[in-house]
Amino acid sequence: MKEGIHPNYREVVFHDVSNGFKFITRSTLNTRETIKMEDGKEYPLFKLDVSSESHPFYTGAQQRLVETGRVEKFRQKFARSSKSD
């Protein structure tokens, strides 16, 4: 391998800020923050909004649908136009 052309591949802590879940994996991300983990080592830190621990698809949580009435308005609009034909 050529020297100086490859990104720094190292262990990085990913922290899901929505529920506090942390995991360590290898990555080439550049980070400004670091964190000291339970093993006593200091790792680069990357904060996530959503991970598999908090996403409804993986957790099985039901998403709420908000009915705005747009579908009914659409049906009423085109129901009237088709009757006039």
C-alpha positions as a LaTeX table, in Angstrom:
\begin{tabular}{lrrr}
\hline
Residue & $x$ (\AA) & $y$ (\AA) & $z$ (\AA) \\
\hline
Met1 & 0.00 & 0.00 & 0.00 \\
Lys2 & 1.15 & 3.52 & $-0.72$ \\
Glu3 & 1.92 & 5.67 & 2.28 \\
Gly4 & $-0.08$ & 8.85 & 2.96 \\
Ile5 & $-3.06$ & 8.24 & 0.66 \\
His6 & $-5.30$ & 6.16 & 2.93 \\
Pro7 & $-7.60$ & 7.61 & 5.62 \\
Asn8 & $-6.95$ & 6.89 & 9.28 \\
Tyr9 & $-8.92$ & 3.70 & 10.04 \\
Arg10 & $-9.41$ & 3.44 & 13.81 \\
Glu11 & $-11.85$ & 2.55 & 16.55 \\
Val12 & $-14.55$ & 5.18 & 17.08 \\
Val13 & $-17.36$ & 5.40 & 19.67 \\
Phe14 & $-20.80$ & 6.09 & 18.21 \\
His15 & $-23.18$ & 7.61 & 20.79 \\
Asp16 & $-26.95$ & 7.62 & 20.20 \\
Val17 & $-27.96$ & 10.84 & 21.99 \\
Ser18 & $-31.67$ & 9.94 & 22.00 \\
Asn19 & $-31.22$ & 7.04 & 24.43 \\
Gly20 & $-27.57$ & 7.07 & 25.54 \\
Phe21 & $-26.57$ & 3.84 & 23.74 \\
Lys22 & $-22.85$ & 3.67 & 22.83 \\
Phe23 & $-20.96$ & 1.23 & 20.66 \\
Ile24 & $-17.42$ & 0.96 & 19.36 \\
Thr25 & $-16.61$ & 0.13 & 15.77 \\
Arg26 & $-13.87$ & 0.89 & 13.31 \\
Ser27 & $-14.30$ & 3.91 & 11.04 \\
Thr28 & $-12.45$ & 6.58 & 9.07 \\
Leu29 & $-14.59$ & 9.44 & 10.45 \\
Asn30 & $-12.77$ & 12.57 & 11.55 \\
Thr31 & $-14.07$ & 13.75 & 14.92 \\
Arg32 & $-13.28$ & 16.65 & 17.23 \\
Glu33 & $-14.56$ & 15.11 & 20.46 \\
Thr34 & $-13.21$ & 12.20 & 22.46 \\
Ile35 & $-14.65$ & 10.04 & 25.24 \\
Lys36 & $-13.14$ & 7.79 & 27.87 \\
Met37 & $-14.89$ & 4.41 & 27.92 \\
Glu38 & $-15.19$ & 1.83 & 30.72 \\
Asp39 & $-12.08$ & 0.01 & 29.51 \\
Gly40 & $-10.01$ & 3.11 & 30.38 \\
Lys41 & $-9.12$ & 3.96 & 26.78 \\
Glu42 & $-9.94$ & 7.28 & 25.13 \\
Tyr43 & $-11.72$ & 7.04 & 21.77 \\
Pro44 & $-12.90$ & 9.55 & 19.16 \\
Leu45 & $-16.63$ & 10.28 & 19.62 \\
Phe46 & $-19.33$ & 10.61 & 16.96 \\
Lys47 & $-22.85$ & 11.57 & 18.11 \\
Leu48 & $-25.84$ & 10.02 & 16.33 \\
Asp49 & $-29.47$ & 11.18 & 16.33 \\
Val50 & $-30.79$ & 7.69 & 15.55 \\
Ser51 & $-29.32$ & 4.21 & 15.72 \\
Ser52 & $-30.72$ & 0.70 & 15.60 \\
Glu53 & $-31.38$ & 0.98 & 19.36 \\
Ser54 & $-33.77$ & 3.93 & 18.94 \\
His55 & $-35.22$ & 3.66 & 15.41 \\
Pro56 & $-38.86$ & 2.44 & 15.39 \\
Phe57 & $-38.18$ & $-0.06$ & 12.59 \\
Tyr58 & $-35.70$ & $-1.96$ & 14.77 \\
Thr59 & $-37.41$ & $-1.44$ & 18.14 \\
Gly60 & $-40.89$ & $-2.43$ & 16.94 \\
Ala61 & $-42.45$ & 0.81 & 18.21 \\
Gln62 & $-45.56$ & 1.91 & 16.37 \\
Gln63 & $-45.40$ & 5.20 & 14.53 \\
Arg64 & $-48.33$ & 7.56 & 14.89 \\
Leu65 & $-49.96$ & 8.75 & 11.73 \\
Val66 & $-51.46$ & 12.21 & 11.74 \\
Glu67 & $-54.57$ & 12.49 & 9.59 \\
Thr68 & $-54.67$ & 15.87 & 7.95 \\
Gly69 & $-57.70$ & 15.25 & 5.75 \\
Arg70 & $-55.77$ & 15.65 & 2.50 \\
Val71 & $-56.79$ & 12.25 & 1.19 \\
Glu72 & $-60.47$ & 12.97 & 1.81 \\
Lys73 & $-60.19$ & 16.37 & 0.12 \\
Phe74 & $-58.55$ & 14.71 & $-2.88$ \\
Arg75 & $-61.27$ & 12.06 & $-3.12$ \\
Gln76 & $-64.05$ & 14.65 & $-2.82$ \\
Lys77 & $-62.49$ & 16.87 & $-5.47$ \\
Phe78 & $-62.13$ & 14.13 & $-8.04$ \\
Ala79 & $-65.37$ & 12.39 & $-7.14$ \\
Arg80 & $-67.24$ & 15.58 & $-8.12$ \\
Ser81 & $-65.36$ & 15.96 & $-11.42$ \\
Ser82 & $-65.96$ & 12.34 & $-12.45$ \\
Lys83 & $-69.71$ & 12.62 & $-11.77$ \\
Ser84 & $-70.02$ & 15.65 & $-14.03$ \\
Asp85 & $-68.63$ & 13.69 & $-17.02$ \\
\hline
\end{tabular}
